[in-house]
Amino acid sequence: MAIDRTAAGSIGGVGRKAGQATVKNRRPKEVQRQAAEIAGAASAEAAYLAVHEDEPPLAPGADLTAAAFFDVDNTMMQGASIFHFARGLVSRDFFTTGDLLNFAWLQVKFRIAGEDADDMSRSREGALAFVAGRQVSEIVELGEEIYDELMADKIYPGSRELAQRHLDAGQRVWLVTATPVELAQIIGRRLGLTGALGTVAENVDGVYTGRLFGELLHGQAKAAAVRSLAAREGLDLRRCTAYSDSVNDVPMLSVVGTGVAVNPDSALREVARERGWQIRDFRTGRKAAKIWAPMVVGAGAAGAAVLVGRTVWRKR
């Protein structure tokens, strides 16, 4: 769900104007920390409200203090979900095929060179600019269609089976992704999971403004979202498990009792070996195919969102 702008003052205790005045004089790391906390709190609030709006009774034998958290891109789904969504939007004339090709090339650059601070800063206001002025309900409807067209067949069966094991044990299972929360919730619902933590966009009267709450749900923001949701749900993080493919998610993997590297990049594989984390690989093919295919298919939602934002900003 997107959170209405009028609620901005209550999320993380920081309103937009007050946040700008306060953050301006702080060190960059503190600014990033605050933005991550705001994004995490907003994501946890959206996830909690979505699940508890029409809450079903707990099943007998439910494990109330343990849960699992799954990254989406290249962990649960092959490629970047936001890129697949962008492909669907191209076919609906939201932007051009040329934009998409440029978007794909920039994903490769992002994967190789890593995050650029200027890009991440711009992404705070530009990552969801392509939906600015559109109804939330319209984007949700499109997300349902595009999931069926371009995402359903890209779910890793092995990752879905891991999630099912947690569900069978009576645990709740949440997706955690930089993808917009509306799309993340669609993916989670289609997979039969509990819910999803995703990037939260601001809306006014059900219309997107094109701005984000805090930051993309990426890196430290994911860890903040997991901590915030755990507090709301009464989870014991020591009994929780997190899964991801990316070294960028080490903060999330570290905040729970059990971290698992799934389809890991080389940096995460090294961290997992150092920390004794389990490593699972569900990708087909080996070596070069495993490394280069994700670069072309999807660099992850954070990079994808940044690059969509860059394309939109250049058009302005």
Buried (B, 14 or more C-beta within 10 A) or exposed (E): BBBEBEEBBEBBEBBEEEBEEBBEEEEEEEBBBBBBBBBBBBBBBBBBEBBEEEEEEEEEEEBEBBBBBBBBBBBBBBBBBBBBBBBBBBEEEBBEEEBBEBBBEBBBBBBEEEBBEEBBBBBBBBBBBBBBEBBBEEBBEBBBEBBEEBBEEBBBEBBBEBBBEBBEEBBBBBBBBBBBBBBBBBBBBBBEBBBBBBBBBBBEEEBBBBBBBBBBBBBBBBBBBBBBBBEBBEBEBEBBBBBBBBBBBBBBBEBBEBBBBBBBBEEBBEBBEEEEBEEBBBBEEEEEEBBEBBBEBBBBBBBBBBBBBBBBBEEE
